[in-house]
Amino acid sequence: MSEMLLQLYVVADNVLSKRAIDNIRDICDQSLKGRVRLEIIDVVKEPDRAEHAKILATPTLIRRLPPPLRRIVGDLSDRGMVEAVLASPADPLQE
Amino acid sequence: MTNHKYTELDSLGVVPTGIAGFDQIAHGGIPQNRTTLIGGTAGSGKTLFALQFLANGVEKYGENGVLVTFEEDPEDLVRNVQNLDWHLDEHIDDGRIAVVDVSPVPGEAAISAGKYDLSALISRIEHAVRKTDAKRAILDSVGALFPQVIDSQVVRHELHRLVVALRAMGVTSLITVERADEDGPVARYNVEEFVADNVMLLRNRQESERRRRTVEIVKIRGADHLTGEFPFTIDLKEGLTLSPLATITLSHEAGEVRISSGIGELDKMCHGGPFQDSIILVSGATGTGKTLMASQFMKAGIAAGERTLLLAFEESEAQLVRNAAAWGIDYRGAQEQGHFRIVAEYPENRSLIDHLVRIKQIIEEFKPTRVAVDSLSALERVSNGRSFREFVLGITSHLKSVGAAGMFTNTTDKLMGGESITETHISTITDSIIILRYVEVRGEMRRGITVLKMRGSYHDNEIREYVIGSEGMHIREPFRNVTGILSGSGARTLIDDRAALGELFPDE
């Protein structure tokens, strides 16, 4: 199975962002078992990347790979939802 | 956090939008360092208003700006206005305008898994402001955020945070928001409670089978502005244009220079002719010679080498040329010499406010010193009372501001006497009123002319007979022993004036 690329857009010093970082690290360690590359991007430090990715809310988690692209907003405390979206190849809302 | 700072900023005043007419009704513009909300239904022109504010910032005031789009793709937004003289695409390329694209990506709807805020959006906007050193920002349209973000409580809270951030950066901003209908609440989703001390509404109403666009300033905190709805038009060249009708003061310089009306006897009745900067209303029933009078007015302008403009709404250019030739007036030759122009158009071709904007453009371009409008009453057909008065006020004030003389003709409904609606609407606006009437004298239909009013000048009070001959209008002696001409019920009196006066002042 191919590697998963995740990007988490956050704002440093933001409670929700910190919580999202903790949550996605847990999910990566426990559910995805190292088959994932996680990149954390601070939108204040890298606004051009936020612009390019059209990030509106923080935190936002984007699954770059494998396609299709997925966006999840929130502190990722709803782990069941996060895992379902990351695992699904198709859009769960369309099913 | 920095309340004292805001108080300082409050005293800084207003930022001009550069939108023709709007800054006058807003007494200078929109509040500096503040956010102003524009509410409007779909198609009311709010996006255009905001873009114009942004583009004018660069074009007219050297102020850079940030365009935040929540709804439309930025490329579409720019393409929609590329025919206007705003150069939006160039300013974006030059880095004078930064775009923050928050338009939804099809098929990439975000799924919510926990709490979030819009810090990313605020960071992006702050970055764009810093990057361009922006003084202006527009957010179009925030209503589109709500379906994107799902939690409307979050949106309202974050919009408020954004407004505070913009203020702290010294940015003057416009936020557009959709309204469900023209008379409902200011904005959907109760946005205005959170973002705006300053609210204005754009409307696009159906009225007399025409669209009537208006702008209304609902509130501007701590500042003075004109109240009520002001008509505006959307022009393919300039964008939004307001006719600041209610702000017009008729205190233009009153010159002492008199010109010829084209009829020698009428000039005598006017104590030497109408003033160069005056507007004359010629009112009469059909066939009394109003168009002829306008033609002679034009002829006098042409003969004096003035730049002369005829705005015709009843006859085609070919008809006008032919009819004038019959009176010995060479319109065609004057046109070829370049100082005379005919603009003939059907009144129904456009709305009254669009007519006004076009007429102003023609006047700006052609720079006439003498203008005839034949006829006002044809234009009245396509209007309602209020917009018609605004139109006449608008054109009168524009002619005065460029120092041109004007003659407007007006057809009355009744053959004999009578006062038309037009007259009651506009008689106080024009400087002079000339009345043409049919008079029945001893079973014969004759015509009478009188100068009812002439501002700032002595004028003849008599009702004189006139005839239309092969060389135009000739005014003769006053009617004697006939009363009731103006009311249309001309009757011979058996006693002469002296006897009548004698009865009024009987010897003791």
Contacts between the chains, C-beta under 8 A, distances in Angstrom:
chain1	res1	chain2	res2	distance
A	9	B	120	6.0
A	11	B	119	4.2
A	11	B	120	7.0
A	11	B	123	6.7
A	14	B	117	7.6
A	14	B	119	6.0
A	16	B	114	7.6
A	16	B	115	5.5
A	16	B	116	6.1
A	16	B	117	6.3
A	17	B	119	7.8
A	19	B	114	7.6
A	20	B	114	7.3
A	23	B	114	7.7
A	43	B	119	7.1
A	43	B	120	4.6
A	43	B	123	4.7
A	43	B	124	7.1
A	44	B	123	5.1
A	47	B	123	5.7
A	47	B	124	5.6
A	47	B	126	7.9
A	47	B	127	3.5
A	47	B	128	7.9
A	48	B	127	7.7
A	50	B	120	5.4
A	50	B	123	6.5
A	50	B	124	5.5
A	51	B	100	6.8
A	51	B	101	7.3
A	51	B	124	5.5
A	51	B	127	7.5
A	51	B	128	8.0
A	54	B	101	6.1
A	54	B	102	6.8
A	54	B	103	7.9
A	54	B	105	6.1
A	55	B	120	4.2
A	55	B	121	7.8
A	55	B	124	7.4
A	56	B	102	5.5
A	56	B	110	7.7
A	56	B	118	6.3
A	56	B	120	6.1
A	56	B	121	5.2
A	56	B	145	7.9
A	56	B	148	6.8
A	56	B	149	7.1
A	57	B	110	7.0
A	57	B	116	4.3
A	57	B	117	6.8
A	57	B	118	5.6
A	57	B	119	8.0
A	57	B	120	6.1
A	57	B	121	7.3
A	57	B	149	6.6
A	58	B	116	6.4
A	58	B	117	6.4
A	58	B	118	7.4
A	58	B	119	4.4
A	58	B	120	4.3
A	59	B	116	6.3
A	60	B	110	6.9
A	60	B	116	7.5
A	60	B	120	6.7
A	61	B	113	8.0
A	68	B	107	7.6
A	69	B	108	6.0
A	70	B	111	7.5
A	71	B	108	5.7
A	71	B	109	7.3
A	71	B	110	4.1
A	71	B	111	6.8
A	72	B	110	6.6
A	72	B	111	5.1
A	72	B	112	7.5
A	72	B	113	5.0
A	73	B	110	4.5
A	73	B	111	7.4
A	73	B	112	5.5
A	73	B	113	7.3
A	73	B	116	4.7
A	74	B	112	5.1
A	74	B	113	4.5
A	74	B	114	3.2
A	74	B	115	5.8
A	74	B	116	4.7
A	75	B	113	7.9
A	75	B	114	3.8
A	75	B	115	5.1
A	75	B	116	6.8
A	76	B	113	5.3
A	76	B	114	5.4
A	77	B	113	7.2
A	77	B	114	4.0
A	77	B	115	7.3
A	78	B	112	7.8
A	78	B	113	4.1
A	78	B	114	5.4
A	79	B	113	7.8
A	81	B	111	6.7
A	81	B	112	7.9
A	81	B	113	4.2
A	82	B	113	4.9
A	85	B	111	5.5
A	85	B	113	7.4
A	91	B	107	7.7
A	92	B	111	7.6
A	93	B	109	7.0
A	93	B	111	7.0
